[in-house]
Amino acid sequence: MEVHHHSHTARKKWTHYFWEFLMLFLAVFCGFMAENIREHKIEQHRAHDFAKSLVKDLQSDISSLNIHQKTSEKYIVLTDSLLEGSKKNLEGRNATEFSFYTRFIYWTGPISWNRSTFEQIKNSGSLRYFKNYQLLEKIMKYEAVVNETEGEYINHMTRGNMLLNLINQIIDPAFHHDLSTYRLTSFDSIPVNTRENFLTANVESLEKKREKIREMLNMAIVQQRNLRFSIDTRLVPAKELANELISELKKEYHLE
């Protein structure tokens, strides 16, 4: 009978398996940490780029808000001029001046918000890149102010269209046509001689249109009141918040 000898290898100690496990664990952990650090740096870089772009958008918004506020204030002044002019006998030069100012009273210019960066951040889920929650809260607050102001603009435009319908029934179409190249936003830049030429034009008496004029003036007063309210409660606070955001974004992300 043959006898088979079995070779036996020495059994490894438990410490050997422990070190193998530890090395494997460390390799996986270090890989995870390296990936985490890399992802964190990418997020920081993206947040920096978004912040830089947001600052530009906010600066653009402030310029638009300044223009809109200036034009709103001009509208308020012109409405007062119309009210004073309506107290006169609307014939001859009085009728011409009234027609001239009426042309600018249906202004419905929107604010040119620059929302491209915020929409990109929101739609791509990149709001998480902004780790400063107070800063993020202000960004969201600013977005709410923009939406609220845009909502009021719809009402502003509706009233403006109603005003245009009334003005079309008051002003001589030929006179209105000649004035159509001028806008309320550039009212102050109309040359003095050009304005005087308009004010000396021959316009028919408006006395027979008093009923329509009254409707128009009432609507213009509503528009004027809402513009005053909008300046105090929307435009000025929006500019202040935009300036705060610019300052904090520059500080947080070390922007020049």
Phi and psi restraints in degrees (value plus and minus 20) as a CYANA .aco file:
   2 GLU   PHI    -104.6   -64.6
   2 GLU   PSI     124.1   164.1
   3 VAL   PHI    -129.4   -89.4
   3 VAL   PSI     102.3   142.3
   4 HIS   PHI    -115.0   -75.0
   4 HIS   PSI     108.4   148.4
   5 HIS   PHI    -119.1   -79.1
   5 HIS   PSI     107.7   147.7
   6 HIS   PHI    -116.4   -76.4
   6 HIS   PSI     110.7   150.7
   7 SER   PHI    -103.6   -63.6
   7 SER   PSI     116.8   156.8
   8 HIS   PHI    -138.3   -98.3
   8 HIS   PSI     110.8   150.8
   9 THR   PHI    -115.2   -75.2
   9 THR   PSI     129.9   169.9
  10 ALA   PHI     -86.5   -46.5
  10 ALA   PSI     113.8   153.8
  11 ARG   PHI     -93.4   -53.4
  11 ARG   PSI     111.7   151.7
  12 LYS   PHI     -91.8   -51.8
  12 LYS   PSI     128.5   168.5
  13 LYS   PHI     -94.8   -54.8
  13 LYS   PSI     135.6   175.6
  14 TRP   PHI     -82.1   -42.1
  14 TRP   PSI     -47.0    -7.0
  15 THR   PHI     -85.8   -45.8
  15 THR   PSI     -48.8    -8.8
  16 HIS   PHI     -84.0   -44.0
  16 HIS   PSI     -66.8   -26.8
  17 TYR   PHI     -85.8   -45.8
  17 TYR   PSI     -55.3   -15.3
  18 PHE   PHI     -82.6   -42.6
  18 PHE   PSI     -64.8   -24.8
  19 TRP   PHI     -88.8   -48.8
  19 TRP   PSI     -55.7   -15.7
  20 GLU   PHI     -82.1   -42.1
  20 GLU   PSI     -64.9   -24.9
  21 PHE   PHI     -83.0   -43.0
  21 PHE   PSI     -62.5   -22.5
  22 LEU   PHI     -83.1   -43.1
  22 LEU   PSI     -63.4   -23.4
  23 MET   PHI     -85.0   -45.0
  23 MET   PSI     -61.1   -21.1
  24 LEU   PHI     -84.2   -44.2
  24 LEU   PSI     -62.9   -22.9
  25 PHE   PHI     -81.5   -41.5
  25 PHE   PSI     -64.9   -24.9
  26 LEU   PHI     -83.3   -43.3
  26 LEU   PSI     -57.9   -17.9
  27 ALA   PHI     -83.7   -43.7
  27 ALA   PSI     -65.7   -25.7
  28 VAL   PHI     -86.1   -46.1
  28 VAL   PSI     -62.7   -22.7
  29 PHE   PHI     -84.7   -44.7
  29 PHE   PSI     -63.8   -23.8
  30 CYS   PHI     -84.9   -44.9
  30 CYS   PSI     -58.2   -18.2
  31 GLY   PHI     -83.5   -43.5
  31 GLY   PSI     -62.2   -22.2
  32 PHE   PHI     -82.7   -42.7
  32 PHE   PSI     -64.6   -24.6
  33 MET   PHI     -84.2   -44.2
  33 MET   PSI     -61.3   -21.3
  34 ALA   PHI     -82.3   -42.3
  34 ALA   PSI     -62.1   -22.1
  35 GLU   PHI     -86.2   -46.2
  35 GLU   PSI     -58.5   -18.5
  36 ASN   PHI     -85.0   -45.0
  36 ASN   PSI     -63.1   -23.1
  37 ILE   PHI     -84.9   -44.9
  37 ILE   PSI     -61.4   -21.4
  38 ARG   PHI     -82.6   -42.6
  38 ARG   PSI     -64.4   -24.4
  39 GLU   PHI     -85.0   -45.0
  39 GLU   PSI     -58.5   -18.5
  40 HIS   PHI     -83.2   -43.2
  40 HIS   PSI     -61.3   -21.3
  41 LYS   PHI     -86.2   -46.2
  41 LYS   PSI     -58.5   -18.5
  42 ILE   PHI     -82.9   -42.9
  42 ILE   PSI     -63.7   -23.7
  43 GLU   PHI     -83.5   -43.5
  43 GLU   PSI     -60.7   -20.7
  44 GLN   PHI     -82.5   -42.5
  44 GLN   PSI     -61.6   -21.6
  45 HIS   PHI     -84.7   -44.7
  45 HIS   PSI     -63.1   -23.1
  46 ARG   PHI     -86.7   -46.7
  46 ARG   PSI     -61.1   -21.1
  47 ALA   PHI     -81.2   -41.2
  47 ALA   PSI     -60.2   -20.2
  48 HIS   PHI     -82.2   -42.2
  48 HIS   PSI     -66.2   -26.2
  49 ASP   PHI     -84.5   -44.5
  49 ASP   PSI     -62.7   -22.7
  50 PHE   PHI     -83.2   -43.2
  50 PHE   PSI     -61.9   -21.9
  51 ALA   PHI     -82.1   -42.1
  51 ALA   PSI     -62.8   -22.8
  52 LYS   PHI     -82.2   -42.2
  52 LYS   PSI     -61.9   -21.9
  53 SER   PHI     -90.2   -50.2
  53 SER   PSI     -57.4   -17.4
  54 LEU   PHI     -82.4   -42.4
  54 LEU   PSI     -60.0   -20.0
  55 VAL   PHI     -79.8   -39.8
  55 VAL   PSI     -64.3   -24.3
  56 LYS   PHI     -82.5   -42.5
  56 LYS   PSI     -63.0   -23.0
  57 ASP   PHI     -82.8   -42.8
  57 ASP   PSI     -62.7   -22.7
  58 LEU   PHI     -86.0   -46.0
  58 LEU   PSI     -58.4   -18.4
  59 GLN   PHI     -83.3   -43.3
  59 GLN   PSI     -58.7   -18.7
  60 SER   PHI     -85.7   -45.7
  60 SER   PSI     -60.5   -20.5
  61 ASP   PHI     -81.4   -41.4
  61 ASP   PSI     -62.3   -22.3
  62 ILE   PHI     -81.9   -41.9
  62 ILE   PSI     -61.4   -21.4
  63 SER   PHI     -81.6   -41.6
  63 SER   PSI     -63.0   -23.0
  64 SER   PHI     -85.9   -45.9
  64 SER   PSI     -60.2   -20.2
  65 LEU   PHI     -84.6   -44.6
  65 LEU   PSI     -59.1   -19.1
  66 ASN   PHI     -83.1   -43.1
  66 ASN   PSI     -62.9   -22.9
  67 ILE   PHI     -83.7   -43.7
  67 ILE   PSI     -64.8   -24.8
  68 HIS   PHI     -85.2   -45.2
  68 HIS   PSI     -60.1   -20.1
  69 GLN   PHI     -85.2   -45.2
  69 GLN   PSI     -64.1   -24.1
  70 LYS   PHI     -81.6   -41.6
  70 LYS   PSI     -62.1   -22.1
  71 THR   PHI     -88.9   -48.9
  71 THR   PSI     -58.6   -18.6
  72 SER   PHI     -81.7   -41.7
  72 SER   PSI     -61.4   -21.4
  73 GLU   PHI     -85.8   -45.8
  73 GLU   PSI     -56.5   -16.5
  74 LYS   PHI     -86.2   -46.2
  74 LYS   PSI     -58.9   -18.9
  75 TYR   PHI     -80.9   -40.9
  75 TYR   PSI     -63.6   -23.6
  76 ILE   PHI     -80.3   -40.3
  76 ILE   PSI     -63.3   -23.3
  77 VAL   PHI     -85.7   -45.7
  77 VAL   PSI     -64.0   -24.0
  78 LEU   PHI     -85.3   -45.3
  78 LEU   PSI     -55.4   -15.4
  79 THR   PHI     -82.7   -42.7
  79 THR   PSI     -61.7   -21.7
  80 ASP   PHI     -83.2   -43.2
  80 ASP   PSI     -58.0   -18.0
  81 SER   PHI     -84.4   -44.4
  81 SER   PSI     -60.2   -20.2
  82 LEU   PHI     -83.8   -43.8
  82 LEU   PSI     -63.4   -23.4
  83 LEU   PHI     -80.5   -40.5
  83 LEU   PSI     -62.3   -22.3
  84 GLU   PHI     -87.0   -47.0
  84 GLU   PSI     -61.2   -21.2
  85 GLY   PHI     -85.8   -45.8
  85 GLY   PSI     -51.1   -11.1
  86 SER   PHI     -89.1   -49.1
  86 SER   PSI     -37.0     3.0
  87 LYS   PHI     -98.5   -58.5
  87 LYS   PSI     -33.1     6.9
  88 LYS   PHI    -109.2   -69.2
  88 LYS   PSI     149.2   189.2
  89 ASN   PHI     -94.0   -54.0
  89 ASN   PSI      94.2   134.2
  90 LEU   PHI    -103.4   -63.4
  90 LEU   PSI      48.7    88.7
  91 GLU   PHI    -155.9  -115.9
  91 GLU   PSI     138.7   178.7
  92 GLY   PHI      40.5    80.5
  92 GLY   PSI    -155.3  -115.3
  93 ARG   PHI     -83.9   -43.9
  93 ARG   PSI     -53.0   -13.0
  94 ASN   PHI     -79.9   -39.9
  94 ASN   PSI     -62.7   -22.7
  95 ALA   PHI     -86.4   -46.4
  95 ALA   PSI     -57.8   -17.8
  96 THR   PHI     -86.4   -46.4
  96 THR   PSI     -66.3   -26.3
  97 GLU   PHI     -82.6   -42.6
  97 GLU   PSI     -61.6   -21.6
  98 PHE   PHI     -82.7   -42.7
  98 PHE   PSI     -63.7   -23.7
  99 SER   PHI     -83.6   -43.6
  99 SER   PSI     -60.2   -20.2
 100 PHE   PHI     -80.0   -40.0
 100 PHE   PSI     -70.4   -30.4
 101 TYR   PHI     -91.0   -51.0
 101 TYR   PSI     -51.9   -11.9
 102 THR   PHI     -81.8   -41.8
 102 THR   PSI     -53.4   -13.4
 103 ARG   PHI     -74.8   -34.8
 103 ARG   PSI     -49.4    -9.4
 104 PHE   PHI    -118.4   -78.4
 104 PHE   PSI     -16.9    23.1
 105 ILE   PHI    -110.1   -70.1
 105 ILE   PSI     -26.5    13.5
 106 TYR   PHI    -121.3   -81.3
 106 TYR   PSI       0.2    40.2
 107 TRP   PHI     -73.8   -33.8
 107 TRP   PSI     112.5   152.5
 108 THR   PHI    -155.2  -115.2
 108 THR   PSI      14.2    54.2
 109 GLY   PHI     -81.5   -41.5
 109 GLY   PSI     108.3   148.3
 110 PRO   PHI    -101.5   -61.5
 110 PRO   PSI     145.8   185.8
 111 ILE   PHI    -106.1   -66.1
 111 ILE   PSI     109.8   149.8
 112 SER   PHI    -105.8   -65.8
 112 SER   PSI      60.6   100.6
 113 TRP   PHI     -90.1   -50.1
 113 TRP   PSI     124.8   164.8
 114 ASN   PHI    -126.7   -86.7
 114 ASN   PSI      76.5   116.5
 115 ARG   PHI    -126.9   -86.9
 115 ARG   PSI     -13.3    26.7
 116 SER   PHI     -78.4   -38.4
 116 SER   PSI     -66.2   -26.2
 117 THR   PHI     -87.5   -47.5
 117 THR   PSI     -65.6   -25.6
 118 PHE   PHI     -83.0   -43.0
 118 PHE   PSI     -61.2   -21.2
 119 GLU   PHI     -83.1   -43.1
 119 GLU   PSI     -58.5   -18.5
 120 GLN   PHI     -84.5   -44.5
 120 GLN   PSI     -63.7   -23.7
 121 ILE   PHI     -82.0   -42.0
 121 ILE   PSI     -66.7   -26.7
 122 LYS   PHI     -87.0   -47.0
 122 LYS   PSI     -66.9   -26.9
 123 ASN   PHI     -91.4   -51.4
 123 ASN   PSI     -45.6    -5.6
 124 SER   PHI    -113.1   -73.1
 124 SER   PSI     -18.9    21.1
 125 GLY   PHI      50.5    90.5
 125 GLY   PSI       6.3    46.3
 126 SER   PHI    -110.5   -70.5
 126 SER   PSI     -14.8    25.2
 127 LEU   PHI     -81.6   -41.6
 127 LEU   PSI     -44.9    -4.9
 128 ARG   PHI     -86.3   -46.3
 128 ARG   PSI     -37.0     3.0
 129 TYR   PHI     -89.4   -49.4
 129 TYR   PSI     -42.3    -2.3
 130 PHE   PHI    -109.0   -69.0
 130 PHE   PSI      82.5   122.5
 131 LYS   PHI    -103.3   -63.3
 131 LYS   PSI     -39.0     1.0
 132 ASN   PHI    -102.1   -62.1
 132 ASN   PSI      83.5   123.5
 133 TYR   PHI     -89.9   -49.9
 133 TYR   PSI     -48.9    -8.9
 134 GLN   PHI     -86.7   -46.7
 134 GLN   PSI     -59.9   -19.9
 135 LEU   PHI     -85.9   -45.9
 135 LEU   PSI     -64.1   -24.1
 136 LEU   PHI     -81.5   -41.5
 136 LEU   PSI     -59.5   -19.5
 137 GLU   PHI     -82.4   -42.4
 137 GLU   PSI     -59.5   -19.5
 138 LYS   PHI     -88.4   -48.4
 138 LYS   PSI     -56.7   -16.7
 139 ILE   PHI     -81.8   -41.8
 139 ILE   PSI     -63.4   -23.4
 140 MET   PHI     -88.7   -48.7
 140 MET   PSI     -55.2   -15.2
 141 LYS   PHI     -85.2   -45.2
 141 LYS   PSI     -60.6   -20.6
 142 TYR   PHI     -83.6   -43.6
 142 TYR   PSI     -60.6   -20.6
 143 GLU   PHI     -81.0   -41.0
 143 GLU   PSI     -58.7   -18.7
 144 ALA   PHI     -84.9   -44.9
 144 ALA   PSI     -60.0   -20.0
 145 VAL   PHI     -83.4   -43.4
 145 VAL   PSI     -62.0   -22.0
 146 VAL   PHI     -80.7   -40.7
 146 VAL   PSI     -67.5   -27.5
 147 ASN   PHI     -83.7   -43.7
 147 ASN   PSI     -59.2   -19.2
 148 GLU   PHI     -85.5   -45.5
 148 GLU   PSI     -62.5   -22.5
 149 THR   PHI     -86.3   -46.3
 149 THR   PSI     -58.9   -18.9
 150 GLU   PHI     -85.2   -45.2
 150 GLU   PSI     -55.7   -15.7
 151 GLY   PHI     -83.0   -43.0
 151 GLY   PSI     -60.7   -20.7
 152 GLU   PHI     -88.5   -48.5
 152 GLU   PSI     -51.4   -11.4
 153 TYR   PHI     -82.1   -42.1
 153 TYR   PSI     -52.8   -12.8
 154 ILE   PHI     -80.8   -40.8
 154 ILE   PSI     -63.5   -23.5
 155 ASN   PHI     -85.5   -45.5
 155 ASN   PSI     -60.2   -20.2
 156 HIS   PHI     -80.0   -40.0
 156 HIS   PSI     -64.1   -24.1
 157 MET   PHI     -86.8   -46.8
 157 MET   PSI     -58.9   -18.9
 158 THR   PHI     -80.9   -40.9
 158 THR   PSI     -66.3   -26.3
 159 ARG   PHI     -84.7   -44.7
 159 ARG   PSI     -57.1   -17.1
 160 GLY   PHI     -82.3   -42.3
 160 GLY   PSI     -60.4   -20.4
 161 ASN   PHI     -87.5   -47.5
 161 ASN   PSI     -55.9   -15.9
 162 MET   PHI     -85.5   -45.5
 162 MET   PSI     -60.3   -20.3
 163 LEU   PHI     -83.1   -43.1
 163 LEU   PSI     -62.6   -22.6
 164 LEU   PHI     -80.8   -40.8
 164 LEU   PSI     -60.7   -20.7
 165 ASN   PHI     -80.6   -40.6
 165 ASN   PSI     -60.8   -20.8
 166 LEU   PHI     -90.9   -50.9
 166 LEU   PSI     -61.2   -21.2
 167 ILE   PHI     -82.8   -42.8
 167 ILE   PSI     -56.9   -16.9
 168 ASN   PHI     -82.0   -42.0
 168 ASN   PSI     -42.2    -2.2
 169 GLN   PHI    -112.8   -72.8
 169 GLN   PSI     -23.8    16.2
 170 ILE   PHI    -132.2   -92.2
 170 ILE   PSI     -69.4   -29.4
 171 ILE   PHI    -103.6   -63.6
 171 ILE   PSI     123.0   163.0
 172 ASP   PHI     -79.7   -39.7
 172 ASP   PSI     103.0   143.0
 173 PRO   PHI     -74.5   -34.5
 173 PRO   PSI     -57.7   -17.7
 174 ALA   PHI     -85.2   -45.2
 174 ALA   PSI     -62.8   -22.8
 175 PHE   PHI     -86.2   -46.2
 175 PHE   PSI     -61.5   -21.5
 176 HIS   PHI     -82.3   -42.3
 176 HIS   PSI     -61.1   -21.1
 177 HIS   PHI     -82.0   -42.0
 177 HIS   PSI     -64.0   -24.0
 178 ASP   PHI     -84.4   -44.4
 178 ASP   PSI     -50.5   -10.5
 179 LEU   PHI    -106.2   -66.2
 179 LEU   PSI     -30.0    10.0
 180 SER   PHI     -84.8   -44.8
 180 SER   PSI     -38.2     1.8
 181 THR   PHI     -98.8   -58.8
 181 THR   PSI     -29.8    10.2
 182 TYR   PHI    -123.9   -83.9
 182 TYR   PSI     124.6   164.6
 183 ARG   PHI    -142.0  -102.0
 183 ARG   PSI     137.8   177.8
 184 LEU   PHI     -82.0   -42.0
 184 LEU   PSI     -53.8   -13.8
 185 THR   PHI     -83.2   -43.2
 185 THR   PSI     -45.4    -5.4
 186 SER   PHI    -136.4   -96.4
 186 SER   PSI       1.9    41.9
 187 PHE   PHI     -76.3   -36.3
 187 PHE   PSI     -64.9   -24.9
 188 ASP   PHI     -88.8   -48.8
 188 ASP   PSI     -36.3     3.7
 189 SER   PHI    -113.4   -73.4
 189 SER   PSI     -18.4    21.6
 190 ILE   PHI     -87.2   -47.2
 190 ILE   PSI     103.0   143.0
 191 PRO   PHI     -76.1   -36.1
 191 PRO   PSI     126.2   166.2
 192 VAL   PHI     -77.7   -37.7
 192 VAL   PSI     -64.7   -24.7
 193 ASN   PHI     -86.6   -46.6
 193 ASN   PSI     -55.0   -15.0
 194 THR   PHI     -86.1   -46.1
 194 THR   PSI     -63.6   -23.6
 195 ARG   PHI     -83.0   -43.0
 195 ARG   PSI     -61.8   -21.8
 196 GLU   PHI     -85.3   -45.3
 196 GLU   PSI     -55.9   -15.9
 197 ASN   PHI     -81.7   -41.7
 197 ASN   PSI     -60.3   -20.3
 198 PHE   PHI     -86.7   -46.7
 198 PHE   PSI     -60.8   -20.8
 199 LEU   PHI     -94.0   -54.0
 199 LEU   PSI     -34.7     5.3
 200 THR   PHI    -122.4   -82.4
 200 THR   PSI     -13.4    26.6
 201 ALA   PHI     -88.7   -48.7
 201 ALA   PSI     138.4   178.4
 202 ASN   PHI    -109.7   -69.7
 202 ASN   PSI      90.5   130.5
 203 VAL   PHI    -139.7   -99.7
 203 VAL   PSI     119.4   159.4
 204 GLU   PHI     -85.4   -45.4
 204 GLU   PSI     139.1   179.1
 205 SER   PHI     -80.1   -40.1
 205 SER   PSI     121.2   161.2
 206 LEU   PHI    -125.5   -85.5
 206 LEU   PSI     -14.3    25.7
 207 GLU   PHI     -80.9   -40.9
 207 GLU   PSI     -53.0   -13.0
 208 LYS   PHI     -97.6   -57.6
 208 LYS   PSI     -25.3    14.7
 209 LYS   PHI    -129.1   -89.1
 209 LYS   PSI       2.4    42.4
 210 ARG   PHI     -77.4   -37.4
 210 ARG   PSI     -57.6   -17.6
 211 GLU   PHI     -83.3   -43.3
 211 GLU   PSI     -66.2   -26.2
 212 LYS   PHI     -87.9   -47.9
 212 LYS   PSI     -56.2   -16.2
 213 ILE   PHI     -82.6   -42.6
 213 ILE   PSI     -60.5   -20.5
 214 ARG   PHI     -83.3   -43.3
 214 ARG   PSI     -63.4   -23.4
 215 GLU   PHI     -80.1   -40.1
 215 GLU   PSI     -64.4   -24.4
 216 MET   PHI     -82.9   -42.9
 216 MET   PSI     -64.8   -24.8
 217 LEU   PHI     -85.5   -45.5
 217 LEU   PSI     -58.9   -18.9
 218 ASN   PHI     -81.8   -41.8
 218 ASN   PSI     -61.4   -21.4
 219 MET   PHI     -89.0   -49.0
 219 MET   PSI     -58.6   -18.6
 220 ALA   PHI     -83.5   -43.5
 220 ALA   PSI     -56.9   -16.9
 221 ILE   PHI     -85.5   -45.5
 221 ILE   PSI     -59.0   -19.0
 222 VAL   PHI     -82.8   -42.8
 222 VAL   PSI     -63.6   -23.6
 223 GLN   PHI     -82.9   -42.9
 223 GLN   PSI     -63.3   -23.3
 224 GLN   PHI     -80.3   -40.3
 224 GLN   PSI     -66.7   -26.7
 225 ARG   PHI     -80.2   -40.2
 225 ARG   PSI     -63.3   -23.3
 226 ASN   PHI     -90.4   -50.4
 226 ASN   PSI     -51.6   -11.6
 227 LEU   PHI     -88.8   -48.8
 227 LEU   PSI     -60.7   -20.7
 228 ARG   PHI     -78.6   -38.6
 228 ARG   PSI     -67.4   -27.4
 229 PHE   PHI     -82.5   -42.5
 229 PHE   PSI     -60.9   -20.9
 230 SER   PHI     -85.9   -45.9
 230 SER   PSI     -58.7   -18.7
 231 ILE   PHI     -80.0   -40.0
 231 ILE   PSI     -67.4   -27.4
 232 ASP   PHI     -93.6   -53.6
 232 ASP   PSI     -56.6   -16.6
 233 THR   PHI    -124.9   -84.9
 233 THR   PSI     -32.1     7.9
 234 ARG   PHI    -147.0  -107.0
 234 ARG   PSI     -75.9   -35.9
 235 LEU   PHI     -85.6   -45.6
 235 LEU   PSI     -72.5   -32.5
 236 VAL   PHI     -83.3   -43.3
 236 VAL   PSI     -68.1   -28.1
 237 PRO   PHI     -80.8   -40.8
 237 PRO   PSI     -56.0   -16.0
 238 ALA   PHI     -84.4   -44.4
 238 ALA   PSI     -61.7   -21.7
 239 LYS   PHI     -85.7   -45.7
 239 LYS   PSI     -61.6   -21.6
 240 GLU   PHI     -83.3   -43.3
 240 GLU   PSI     -63.8   -23.8
 241 LEU   PHI     -87.2   -47.2
 241 LEU   PSI     -59.1   -19.1
 242 ALA   PHI     -82.6   -42.6
 242 ALA   PSI     -61.8   -21.8
 243 ASN   PHI     -86.0   -46.0
 243 ASN   PSI     -58.5   -18.5
 244 GLU   PHI     -82.3   -42.3
 244 GLU   PSI     -64.0   -24.0
 245 LEU   PHI     -83.8   -43.8
 245 LEU   PSI     -62.1   -22.1
 246 ILE   PHI     -79.3   -39.3
 246 ILE   PSI     -67.2   -27.2
 247 SER   PHI     -81.9   -41.9
 247 SER   PSI     -64.7   -24.7
 248 GLU   PHI     -93.2   -53.2
 248 GLU   PSI     -56.1   -16.1
 249 LEU   PHI     -85.2   -45.2
 249 LEU   PSI     -61.1   -21.1
 250 LYS   PHI     -83.8   -43.8
 250 LYS   PSI     -60.7   -20.7
 251 LYS   PHI     -89.4   -49.4
 251 LYS   PSI     -64.6   -24.6
 252 GLU   PHI     -86.7   -46.7
 252 GLU   PSI     -57.9   -17.9
 253 TYR   PHI    -133.1   -93.1
 253 TYR   PSI      -4.2    35.8
 254 HIS   PHI      33.6    73.6
 254 HIS   PSI      31.7    71.7
 255 LEU   PHI    -115.1   -75.1
 255 LEU   PSI     128.8   168.8
